[in-house]
């Protein structure tokens, strides 16, 4: 092989390796976690809603017991 052919072969192998490494790095990044954390309610908000729901259930049960 001539030196030009070896250089071109080395460049092609390096480019293919870089593309493969880049593909696998982006493929393993969890996208859904990023989206969920930005759109979903926080833990504090969920606990507040749970507290309100439990208070509502308590009132309903108390009214039912009184009847």
MOMOPE-V453159 format. One line per field, one symbol per residue. psi: psi as a letter, one per 30 degrees, with the letter a starting at -180 (. if undefined). A space follows every 10 residues. Layout:
psi: ???
//
This chain:
psi: kleeeeeeee eeeeeeeeee eeeeefefkj eeeeeefefl lleeeeeeee eeeeeeeeee eeeeef.
//
